[in-house]
Amino acid sequence: MKMLLIDGLNVVRRVYAAVPGEEGTPEHFEGVLESTAQSIRRALNEHAPTHAACVFEAGGETWRHQMFPSYKEGRPPMPGPLRLNLHRVRQEIERLGIRSVSVSGVEADDVLATIAVKIADRGGQVTILSTDKSMCQLAGERIRIRDHFAGRDLDESYVFKTFGVRPSQLTCLFGLMGDKSLNVPGVTSIGARTAATLINKYGTLDEILANAKSIPGRPGKALTEEEDQARVSVALVRLKTDVNVGINLKDLRLPSV
């Protein structure tokens, strides 16, 4: 089984921003539809999958908002013309034979992660089209994260070069350093470099927190005082892999295969 998973909004918003013309005009959006279809066809030709799905946000609050009410607070909204016409984009993708998937109460990232891990555990190969760094948590032997536009894999080598840790350690790193785009607080005075240093020394969040009092300077003090915030931040950035997606894998098989 070769599964192609498309991070719907991640890909579509990149296409939308690249299409020339006056935003909000019918001509511009027709260009968006055409460019989206071309981009997806190119991905199908490049990866030759047996199965495929394009995952979109269902909208509304998720379990992360229940855990942390200000999650994603202040994030810029989707461009109005795209929001109003997103259903047309989804229809265009489905015309190519690719199932459009959304699950209420969870984010698209969680749905992508669940499907990817399920396929990998069965011995299949998965390619996820996304430039979202959160997806890099999944990078491994059977799960490939692909920057479709730059034509490169966001693999273990890329992750270590970029972040200084392994893919499996990114959850801890993103949690400790926080994420302004998601309004995830992280731990005061801990940035990417300090987080990577701590992870490489202690390995896990539990070990870092257990040794917080012996960590010198402001990071040690902050970890001691903000243990709960650290744990919440890590939980917020961790991808769920047990979502009830509500579809069978046979539903994602491409019609021409």
Backbone as CSV, one residue per row, in Angstrom:
resi,resn,N_x,N_y,N_z,CA_x,CA_y,CA_z,C_x,C_y,C_z
1,MET,0.843,-1.201,0.000,0.000,0.000,0.000,0.878,1.251,0.000
2,LYS,0.582,2.152,-0.904,1.274,3.443,-0.961,0.231,4.543,-0.790
3,MET,0.272,5.185,0.354,-0.723,6.206,0.694,-0.169,7.608,0.472
4,LEU,-0.921,8.416,-0.234,-0.604,9.831,-0.376,-1.595,10.612,0.477
5,LEU,-1.097,11.323,1.472,-1.930,12.165,2.322,-1.603,13.625,2.038
6,ILE,-2.626,14.417,1.821,-2.433,15.831,1.493,-2.960,16.677,2.640
7,ASP,-2.095,17.520,3.174,-2.489,18.480,4.205,-3.230,19.604,3.485
8,GLY,-4.565,19.473,3.430,-5.378,20.280,2.541,-5.125,21.771,2.571
9,LEU,-5.336,22.398,3.725,-5.179,23.857,3.795,-3.727,24.276,3.625
10,ASN,-2.798,23.460,4.094,-1.388,23.797,3.936,-1.042,23.925,2.448
11,VAL,-1.500,22.973,1.663,-1.212,22.990,0.228,-2.041,24.054,-0.491
12,VAL,-3.331,24.105,-0.195,-4.217,25.025,-0.914,-3.860,26.482,-0.650
13,ARG,-3.502,26.806,0.591,-3.146,28.200,0.883,-1.856,28.604,0.192
14,ARG,-0.937,27.667,0.021,0.282,27.964,-0.733,-0.063,28.244,-2.195
15,VAL,-0.939,27.424,-2.751,-1.364,27.633,-4.139,-2.096,28.971,-4.275
16,TYR,-3.015,29.222,-3.347,-3.822,30.440,-3.374,-2.937,31.686,-3.382
17,ALA,-1.904,31.688,-2.544,-1.016,32.851,-2.438,-0.164,33.044,-3.688
18,ALA,0.055,31.966,-4.436,0.946,32.046,-5.596,0.233,32.398,-6.888
19,VAL,-1.093,32.286,-6.900,-1.840,32.558,-8.137,-1.924,34.067,-8.367
20,PRO,-1.515,34.549,-9.535,-1.576,35.995,-9.804,-3.009,36.475,-10.042
21,GLY,-3.175,37.757,-9.967,-4.490,38.337,-10.220,-5.066,38.971,-8.970
22,GLU,-6.193,39.643,-9.137,-6.826,40.368,-8.037,-7.622,39.413,-7.160
23,GLU,-7.223,39.346,-5.909,-7.886,38.455,-4.964,-9.359,38.820,-4.835
24,GLY,-10.209,37.812,-4.840,-11.639,38.028,-4.690,-12.397,38.070,-6.001
25,THR,-11.681,38.111,-7.127,-12.359,38.118,-8.423,-12.608,36.684,-8.882
26,PRO,-13.638,36.476,-9.695,-13.894,35.134,-10.226,-12.700,34.575,-10.992
27,GLU,-12.004,35.450,-11.725,-10.860,35.013,-12.523,-9.748,34.469,-11.628
28,HIS,-9.522,35.152,-10.500,-8.472,34.701,-9.581,-8.811,33.323,-9.020
29,PHE,-10.071,33.139,-8.621,-10.390,31.859,-8.005,-10.417,30.725,-9.026
30,GLU,-10.784,31.028,-10.264,-10.682,29.994,-11.297,-9.226,29.575,-11.464
31,GLY,-8.325,30.551,-11.348,-6.902,30.228,-11.399,-6.474,29.370,-10.225
32,VAL,-7.054,29.624,-9.051,-6.754,28.818,-7.869,-7.195,27.374,-8.087
33,LEU,-8.404,27.199,-8.627,-8.912,25.851,-8.881,-8.029,25.109,-9.885
34,GLU,-7.662,25.799,-10.946,-6.835,25.171,-11.978,-5.455,24.814,-11.437
35,SER,-4.856,25.739,-10.674,-3.525,25.492,-10.128,-3.541,24.386,-9.075
36,THR,-4.612,24.329,-8.296,-4.744,23.259,-7.310,-4.802,21.901,-7.996
37,ALA,-5.620,21.808,-9.035,-5.742,20.550,-9.769,-4.413,20.149,-10.399
38,GLN,-3.701,21.110,-10.973,-2.403,20.814,-11.575,-1.414,20.316,-10.525
39,SER,-1.427,20.955,-9.369,-0.509,20.582,-8.302,-0.794,19.175,-7.801
40,ILE,-2.078,18.837,-7.637,-2.441,17.504,-7.159,-2.118,16.449,-8.215
41,ARG,-2.386,16.748,-9.475,-2.038,15.794,-10.533,-0.542,15.520,-10.552
42,ARG,0.243,16.568,-10.356,1.704,16.390,-10.337,2.116,15.479,-9.186
43,ALA,1.466,15.633,-8.042,1.775,14.783,-6.893,1.404,13.327,-7.172
44,LEU,0.255,13.117,-7.809,-0.170,11.752,-8.149,0.815,11.109,-9.113
45,ASN,1.268,11.854,-10.087,2.237,11.321,-11.052,3.586,11.041,-10.389
46,GLU,3.975,11.928,-9.489,5.286,11.784,-8.846,5.343,10.611,-7.880
47,HIS,4.269,10.393,-7.128,4.318,9.399,-6.048,3.591,8.097,-6.384
48,ALA,2.777,8.091,-7.424,2.073,6.883,-7.876,1.447,6.106,-6.719
49,PRO,0.579,6.737,-5.934,-0.004,6.053,-4.778,-1.107,5.071,-5.190
50,THR,-1.381,4.124,-4.296,-2.531,3.242,-4.479,-3.755,3.810,-3.762
51,HIS,-3.493,4.616,-2.720,-4.552,5.225,-1.924,-4.209,6.701,-1.703
52,ALA,-5.234,7.515,-1.485,-4.978,8.936,-1.241,-6.141,9.560,-0.480
53,ALA,-5.819,10.607,0.266,-6.834,11.395,0.963,-6.316,12.811,1.118
54,CYS,-7.235,13.766,1.073,-6.903,15.165,1.323,-7.652,15.575,2.583
55,VAL,-6.919,15.963,3.612,-7.504,16.213,4.926,-7.609,17.714,5.177
56,PHE,-8.814,18.138,5.557,-9.085,19.544,5.853,-9.562,19.693,7.295
57,GLU,-9.458,20.900,7.793,-10.016,21.207,9.111,-11.540,21.133,9.050
58,ALA,-12.142,20.624,10.122,-13.599,20.587,10.192,-14.161,21.925,10.645
59,GLY,-13.330,22.753,11.277,-13.788,24.034,11.804,-14.297,23.888,13.220
60,GLY,-14.334,24.985,13.929,-14.809,24.961,15.311,-13.708,24.594,16.291
61,GLU,-14.062,24.548,17.558,-13.083,24.256,18.595,-12.744,22.772,18.630
62,THR,-11.534,22.493,19.131,-11.056,21.122,19.228,-10.686,20.820,20.678
63,TRP,-10.203,19.603,20.893,-9.780,19.209,22.238,-8.668,20.114,22.765
64,ARG,-7.901,20.709,21.869,-6.833,21.603,22.313,-7.410,22.879,22.927
65,HIS,-8.498,23.373,22.388,-9.151,24.548,22.974,-9.724,24.218,24.350
66,GLN,-10.194,23.003,24.523,-10.707,22.590,25.825,-9.588,22.535,26.855
67,MET,-8.413,22.127,26.424,-7.261,22.064,27.320,-6.678,23.449,27.586
68,PHE,-6.687,24.295,26.544,-6.039,25.610,26.620,-6.897,26.595,25.808
69,PRO,-7.852,27.274,26.444,-8.840,28.093,25.728,-8.268,29.121,24.765
70,SER,-7.067,29.626,25.023,-6.506,30.641,24.131,-5.645,30.049,23.016
71,TYR,-5.740,28.751,22.815,-5.011,28.092,21.727,-5.382,28.748,20.385
72,LYS,-4.380,29.086,19.603,-4.507,29.744,18.294,-5.107,31.144,18.361
73,GLU,-5.225,31.688,19.555,-5.784,33.033,19.696,-4.895,34.042,18.976
74,GLY,-5.527,34.932,18.199,-4.783,35.961,17.485,-4.223,35.525,16.153
75,ARG,-4.490,34.298,15.769,-3.970,33.820,14.487,-4.734,34.475,13.339
76,PRO,-4.040,34.929,12.283,-4.730,35.571,11.154,-5.732,34.609,10.525
77,PRO,-6.906,35.087,10.181,-7.924,34.211,9.593,-7.586,33.843,8.152
78,MET,-8.262,32.841,7.659,-8.139,32.462,6.261,-8.656,33.609,5.386
79,PRO,-8.025,33.872,4.254,-8.550,34.906,3.352,-10.022,34.657,3.047
80,GLY,-10.820,35.725,3.116,-12.259,35.606,2.942,-12.691,34.879,1.677
81,PRO,-12.144,35.257,0.497,-12.560,34.580,-0.732,-12.266,33.088,-0.721
82,LEU,-11.161,32.694,-0.091,-10.841,31.266,-0.006,-11.809,30.559,0.934
83,ARG,-12.087,31.183,2.071,-13.019,30.576,3.027,-14.395,30.354,2.400
84,LEU,-14.866,31.347,1.655,-16.193,31.253,1.056,-16.265,30.227,-0.066
85,ASN,-15.142,29.952,-0.692,-15.130,29.058,-1.849,-14.348,27.772,-1.616
86,LEU,-14.024,27.490,-0.359,-13.224,26.306,-0.071,-13.935,25.029,-0.515
87,HIS,-15.265,25.037,-0.438,-16.018,23.844,-0.865,-15.763,23.533,-2.340
88,ARG,-15.517,24.556,-3.136,-15.235,24.332,-4.558,-13.861,23.692,-4.742
89,VAL,-12.922,24.082,-3.899,-11.595,23.458,-3.951,-11.702,21.978,-3.601
90,ARG,-12.457,21.680,-2.558,-12.617,20.289,-2.146,-13.301,19.472,-3.240
91,GLN,-14.269,20.058,-3.912,-14.937,19.365,-5.015,-13.971,19.101,-6.161
92,GLU,-13.101,20.074,-6.420,-12.118,19.915,-7.504,-11.165,18.762,-7.193
93,ILE,-10.733,18.664,-5.942,-9.833,17.578,-5.546,-10.551,16.231,-5.622
94,GLU,-11.808,16.206,-5.223,-12.563,14.950,-5.282,-12.812,14.517,-6.723
95,ARG,-12.864,15.461,-7.645,-13.026,15.095,-9.065,-11.806,14.333,-9.576
96,LEU,-10.693,14.490,-8.881,-9.480,13.752,-9.247,-9.456,12.366,-8.613
97,GLY,-10.503,12.024,-7.886,-10.595,10.701,-7.272,-10.059,10.625,-5.862
98,ILE,-9.747,11.782,-5.277,-9.152,11.809,-3.940,-10.216,12.179,-2.916
99,ARG,-10.394,11.346,-1.933,-11.401,11.572,-0.897,-11.009,12.760,-0.019
100,SER,-11.970,13.639,0.239,-11.775,14.778,1.143,-12.264,14.361,2.527
101,VAL,-11.431,14.583,3.544,-11.717,14.083,4.886,-11.634,15.209,5.913
102,SER,-12.602,15.263,6.815,-12.577,16.168,7.970,-13.200,15.423,9.146
103,VAL,-12.715,15.715,10.351,-13.255,15.091,11.558,-13.469,16.172,12.609
104,SER,-14.690,16.300,13.095,-15.010,17.320,14.095,-14.277,17.066,15.401
105,GLY,-13.866,18.147,16.055,-13.262,18.058,17.378,-11.777,17.820,17.397
106,VAL,-11.195,17.579,16.224,-9.744,17.400,16.134,-9.236,18.203,14.946
107,GLU,-7.942,18.453,14.920,-7.364,19.187,13.812,-6.972,18.245,12.684
108,ALA,-6.810,18.821,11.518,-6.398,18.029,10.358,-5.093,17.290,10.637
109,ASP,-4.184,17.932,11.373,-2.900,17.294,11.687,-3.100,15.967,12.417
110,ASP,-4.076,15.922,13.319,-4.329,14.698,14.071,-4.888,13.600,13.166
111,VAL,-5.732,13.991,12.230,-6.290,13.022,11.285,-5.183,12.474,10.388
112,LEU,-4.344,13.357,9.883,-3.205,12.932,9.056,-2.312,11.966,9.824
113,ALA,-2.009,12.312,11.069,-1.139,11.477,11.883,-1.754,10.107,12.130
114,THR,-3.047,10.083,12.412,-3.727,8.812,12.679,-3.690,7.892,11.469
115,ILE,-4.050,8.422,10.309,-4.044,7.599,9.093,-2.630,7.136,8.770
116,ALA,-1.662,8.052,8.873,-0.278,7.711,8.533,0.265,6.597,9.422
117,VAL,0.058,6.711,10.718,0.572,5.703,11.645,-0.121,4.363,11.427
118,LYS,-1.417,4.398,11.155,-2.170,3.166,10.909,-1.615,2.433,9.691
119,ILE,-1.352,3.174,8.616,-0.798,2.563,7.406,0.614,2.042,7.657
120,ALA,1.439,2.843,8.316,2.819,2.436,8.590,2.863,1.182,9.456
121,ASP,1.978,1.103,10.440,1.942,-0.079,11.308,1.552,-1.335,10.542
122,ARG,0.867,-1.164,9.428,0.475,-2.301,8.591,1.528,-2.621,7.533
123,GLY,2.638,-1.901,7.567,3.711,-2.161,6.622,3.629,-1.372,5.336
124,GLY,2.691,-0.419,5.267,2.567,0.402,4.071,3.512,1.588,4.082
125,GLN,3.579,2.271,2.963,4.405,3.468,2.830,3.496,4.686,2.711
126,VAL,3.848,5.751,3.417,3.023,6.953,3.452,3.848,8.166,3.042
127,THR,3.273,8.984,2.188,3.854,10.292,1.863,2.838,11.354,2.253
128,ILE,3.267,12.294,3.100,2.404,13.396,3.512,2.906,14.671,2.846
129,LEU,2.037,15.298,2.053,2.400,16.579,1.440,2.071,17.689,2.419
130,SER,3.109,18.305,2.983,2.912,19.379,3.951,4.235,20.088,4.204
131,THR,4.130,21.390,4.477,5.308,22.136,4.912,5.210,22.471,6.399
132,ASP,4.208,21.925,7.071,3.982,22.179,8.496,5.028,21.431,9.318
133,LYS,5.779,22.156,10.126,6.828,21.516,10.918,6.269,20.482,11.887
134,SER,5.016,20.630,12.291,4.408,19.656,13.200,4.401,18.258,12.597
135,MET,4.236,18.168,11.284,4.202,16.873,10.619,5.528,16.129,10.717
136,CYS,6.609,16.878,10.926,7.935,16.262,10.988,8.091,15.324,12.178
137,GLN,7.193,15.427,13.152,7.195,14.479,14.266,7.045,13.045,13.772
138,LEU,6.414,12.877,12.606,6.090,11.557,12.092,7.153,10.983,11.172
139,ALA,8.129,11.780,10.780,9.108,11.351,9.777,9.843,10.093,10.228
140,GLY,9.911,9.133,9.330,10.592,7.884,9.669,10.717,6.993,8.456
141,GLU,10.989,5.735,8.703,11.253,4.790,7.620,10.042,4.615,6.703
142,ARG,8.850,4.606,7.279,7.648,4.346,6.489,6.770,5.579,6.285
143,ILE,7.105,6.671,6.935,6.329,7.906,6.775,7.254,9.014,6.270
144,ARG,6.935,9.519,5.104,7.746,10.523,4.427,6.987,11.846,4.435
145,ILE,7.639,12.891,4.910,7.051,14.233,4.880,7.656,14.966,3.688
146,ARG,6.806,15.425,2.794,7.280,15.984,1.533,6.858,17.435,1.362
147,ASP,7.852,18.303,1.168,7.576,19.680,0.767,7.353,19.641,-0.739
148,HIS,6.091,19.627,-1.111,5.705,19.435,-2.509,6.212,20.564,-3.393
149,PHE,6.310,21.753,-2.843,6.654,22.925,-3.645,8.163,23.086,-3.807
150,ALA,8.919,22.735,-2.772,10.377,22.808,-2.860,10.967,21.517,-3.421
151,GLY,10.156,20.467,-3.511,10.632,19.191,-4.051,11.663,18.523,-3.158
152,ARG,11.434,18.533,-1.842,12.388,17.899,-0.935,11.655,17.192,0.200
153,ASP,12.341,16.205,0.755,11.792,15.484,1.902,12.216,16.163,3.194
154,LEU,11.280,16.303,4.113,11.588,16.823,5.450,11.851,15.612,6.343
155,ASP,13.001,14.979,6.115,13.323,13.708,6.738,14.140,13.893,8.010
156,GLU,14.649,12.791,8.549,15.384,12.853,9.813,16.616,13.742,9.700
157,SER,17.283,13.677,8.557,18.465,14.513,8.348,18.080,15.993,8.353
158,TYR,16.995,16.324,7.671,16.504,17.702,7.652,16.126,18.157,9.060
159,VAL,15.417,17.304,9.789,14.972,17.661,11.135,16.167,17.931,12.041
160,PHE,17.170,17.058,12.001,18.315,17.247,12.888,19.109,18.495,12.502
161,LYS,19.242,18.727,11.207,19.970,19.922,10.752,19.228,21.192,11.141
162,THR,17.900,21.160,11.074,17.086,22.351,11.329,16.856,22.593,12.815
163,PHE,16.579,21.509,13.563,16.165,21.653,14.956,17.151,21.085,15.968
164,GLY,18.084,20.250,15.517,19.087,19.702,16.430,18.623,18.511,17.248
165,VAL,17.471,17.927,16.897,16.947,16.751,17.594,16.384,15.782,16.556
166,ARG,15.997,14.584,17.022,15.372,13.608,16.142,13.872,13.899,16.004
167,PRO,13.232,13.385,14.950,11.794,13.624,14.788,10.970,13.253,16.014
168,SER,11.296,12.148,16.658,10.527,11.715,17.827,10.664,12.667,19.012
169,GLN,11.658,13.556,18.967,11.886,14.497,20.061,11.310,15.884,19.780
170,LEU,10.708,16.064,18.607,10.199,17.384,18.243,9.045,17.835,19.135
171,THR,8.234,16.893,19.596,7.127,17.270,20.474,7.645,17.991,21.704
172,CYS,8.676,17.439,22.303,9.277,18.054,23.487,9.887,19.407,23.129
173,LEU,10.584,19.466,22.016,11.232,20.714,21.609,10.213,21.813,21.352
174,PHE,9.173,21.508,20.556,8.160,22.514,20.247,7.415,22.959,21.502
175,GLY,7.192,22.013,22.420,6.504,22.368,23.653,7.328,23.280,24.532
176,LEU,8.604,22.974,24.698,9.473,23.789,25.551,9.670,25.193,24.984
177,MET,9.870,25.283,23.681,10.145,26.596,23.083,8.865,27.378,22.787
178,GLY,7.717,26.669,22.793,6.455,27.323,22.477,6.311,27.569,20.987
179,ASP,5.125,28.022,20.600,4.847,28.293,19.190,3.913,29.486,19.114
180,LYS,4.450,30.623,18.707,3.657,31.840,18.650,2.505,31.726,17.665
181,SER,2.699,31.006,16.573,1.644,30.900,15.566,0.430,30.149,16.096
182,LEU,0.634,29.305,17.106,-0.465,28.553,17.717,-0.844,29.103,19.085
183,ASN,-0.114,30.111,19.537,-0.283,30.669,20.876,-0.026,29.613,21.957
184,VAL,0.929,28.739,21.694,1.386,27.765,22.697,2.498,28.438,23.495
185,PRO,2.347,28.563,24.826,3.252,29.407,25.603,4.683,28.907,25.725
186,GLY,4.878,27.589,25.843,6.219,27.092,26.095,6.688,27.479,27.482
187,VAL,8.018,27.501,27.660,8.621,27.847,28.947,9.433,29.122,28.790
188,THR,9.250,30.040,29.696,9.942,31.328,29.651,11.449,31.145,29.524
189,SER,12.050,31.897,28.623,13.505,31.959,28.413,14.080,30.724,27.728
190,ILE,13.241,29.808,27.278,13.753,28.641,26.560,13.386,28.754,25.085
191,GLY,14.415,28.888,24.264,14.237,28.931,22.821,14.645,27.617,22.196
192,ALA,14.726,27.598,20.871,15.001,26.354,20.153,16.357,25.758,20.531
193,ARG,17.375,26.593,20.637,18.714,26.069,20.912,18.813,25.496,22.324
194,THR,18.270,26.213,23.292,18.305,25.725,24.671,17.480,24.450,24.806
195,ALA,16.319,24.423,24.164,15.468,23.234,24.222,16.194,22.025,23.639
196,ALA,16.858,22.199,22.497,17.586,21.092,21.874,18.718,20.608,22.770
197,THR,19.434,21.548,23.405,20.523,21.174,24.309,20.005,20.332,25.472
198,LEU,18.890,20.757,26.056,18.315,20.022,27.178,17.832,18.637,26.747
199,ILE,17.201,18.560,25.595,16.699,17.279,25.103,17.844,16.314,24.821
200,ASN,18.900,16.808,24.214,20.042,15.939,23.917,20.766,15.482,25.181
201,LYS,20.644,16.264,26.244,21.290,15.876,27.497,20.421,14.938,28.327
202,TYR,19.114,15.240,28.411,18.250,14.492,29.323,17.285,13.537,28.612
203,GLY,17.007,13.763,27.350,16.220,12.811,26.576,14.732,13.062,26.521
204,THR,14.089,13.239,27.666,12.629,13.374,27.704,12.220,14.561,28.564
205,LEU,10.966,14.964,28.411,10.446,16.057,29.222,10.470,15.694,30.702
206,ASP,10.085,14.469,31.034,10.078,14.053,32.435,11.464,14.175,33.055
207,GLU,12.489,13.761,32.313,13.853,13.838,32.841,14.322,15.282,32.942
208,ILE,13.941,16.104,31.990,14.312,17.524,32.053,13.701,18.161,33.291
209,LEU,12.415,17.901,33.527,11.737,18.492,34.682,12.264,17.919,35.989
210,ALA,12.632,16.649,35.970,13.170,16.029,37.188,14.511,16.643,37.574
211,ASN,15.231,17.151,36.576,16.554,17.737,36.825,16.536,19.263,36.765
212,ALA,15.349,19.856,36.772,15.231,21.300,36.581,16.046,22.102,37.599
213,LYS,16.047,21.655,38.858,16.738,22.427,39.903,18.255,22.423,39.724
214,SER,18.770,21.476,38.954,20.215,21.433,38.721,20.617,22.112,37.416
215,ILE,19.622,22.584,36.659,19.899,23.292,35.409,20.164,24.758,35.750
216,PRO,21.319,25.265,35.376,21.696,26.622,35.808,20.926,27.733,35.101
217,GLY,20.893,28.894,35.745,20.375,30.111,35.142,18.870,30.155,35.024
218,ARG,18.423,31.034,34.139,16.995,31.277,33.962,16.222,30.056,33.464
219,PRO,16.802,29.229,32.564,16.042,28.043,32.123,15.674,27.111,33.274
220,GLY,16.617,26.854,34.161,16.341,25.976,35.290,15.272,26.551,36.204
221,LYS,15.355,27.839,36.458,14.365,28.501,37.319,12.981,28.450,36.676
222,ALA,12.928,28.728,35.358,11.647,28.724,34.659,11.041,27.328,34.626
223,LEU,11.850,26.315,34.386,11.348,24.941,34.349,10.800,24.523,35.713
224,THR,11.454,24.969,36.766,10.984,24.649,38.117,9.638,25.311,38.400
225,GLU,9.510,26.567,37.990,8.297,27.328,38.294,7.160,27.060,37.310
226,GLU,7.482,26.582,36.113,6.475,26.453,35.061,6.299,25.010,34.593
227,GLU,6.410,24.088,35.511,6.286,22.671,35.135,4.939,22.378,34.489
228,ASP,3.875,22.858,35.091,2.540,22.593,34.533,2.398,23.195,33.138
229,GLN,2.915,24.407,32.968,2.835,25.059,31.665,3.636,24.282,30.625
230,ALA,4.777,23.742,31.040,5.593,22.939,30.125,4.836,21.698,29.672
231,ARG,4.184,21.027,30.619,3.458,19.801,30.284,2.259,20.095,29.378
232,VAL,1.553,21.179,29.650,0.419,21.556,28.797,0.909,21.906,27.395
233,SER,1.995,22.641,27.311,2.521,23.049,26.004,2.925,21.839,25.169
234,VAL,3.572,20.874,25.792,3.968,19.663,25.072,2.734,18.880,24.634
235,ALA,1.736,18.803,25.494,0.503,18.095,25.135,-0.191,18.770,23.950
236,LEU,-0.139,20.094,23.890,-0.801,20.823,22.812,-0.164,20.564,21.455
237,VAL,1.140,20.393,21.422,1.827,20.216,20.139,1.958,18.750,19.741
238,ARG,1.610,17.845,20.635,1.709,16.415,20.310,0.554,16.002,19.395
239,LEU,0.867,15.324,18.309,-0.153,14.868,17.379,-0.872,13.644,17.932
240,LYS,-2.194,13.641,17.821,-2.974,12.470,18.197,-2.876,11.429,17.081
241,THR,-2.793,10.166,17.463,-2.728,9.099,16.459,-3.838,8.068,16.672
242,ASP,-4.858,8.459,17.435,-5.943,7.518,17.732,-7.316,8.113,17.415
243,VAL,-7.365,8.982,16.409,-8.628,9.616,16.027,-9.533,8.599,15.335
244,ASN,-10.806,8.645,15.664,-11.794,7.836,14.942,-12.130,8.573,13.651
245,VAL,-11.462,8.212,12.582,-11.611,8.922,11.309,-12.951,8.610,10.656
246,GLY,-13.483,7.428,10.902,-14.810,7.097,10.397,-14.855,6.619,8.966
247,ILE,-13.705,6.227,8.410,-13.686,5.684,7.050,-12.802,4.448,7.023
248,ASN,-13.039,3.580,6.045,-12.200,2.412,5.829,-11.114,2.736,4.825
249,LEU,-10.009,2.037,4.921,-8.911,2.285,3.993,-9.330,2.010,2.553
250,LYS,-10.252,1.073,2.367,-10.698,0.788,0.998,-11.411,1.991,0.390
251,ASP,-11.961,2.872,1.259,-12.619,4.081,0.764,-11.621,5.075,0.180
252,LEU,-10.347,4.895,0.513,-9.317,5.818,0.057,-8.537,5.283,-1.135
253,ARG,-8.917,4.103,-1.599,-8.225,3.521,-2.760,-8.548,4.325,-4.013
254,LEU,-7.545,4.626,-4.785,-7.744,5.426,-5.986,-8.468,4.584,-7.044
255,PRO,-9.395,5.185,-7.746,-10.243,4.409,-8.676,-9.490,3.765,-9.824
256,SER,-8.364,4.339,-10.206,-7.627,3.798,-11.354,-6.679,2.692,-10.967
257,VAL,-6.585,2.380,-9.647,-5.630,1.361,-9.170,-6.345,0.031,-9.023
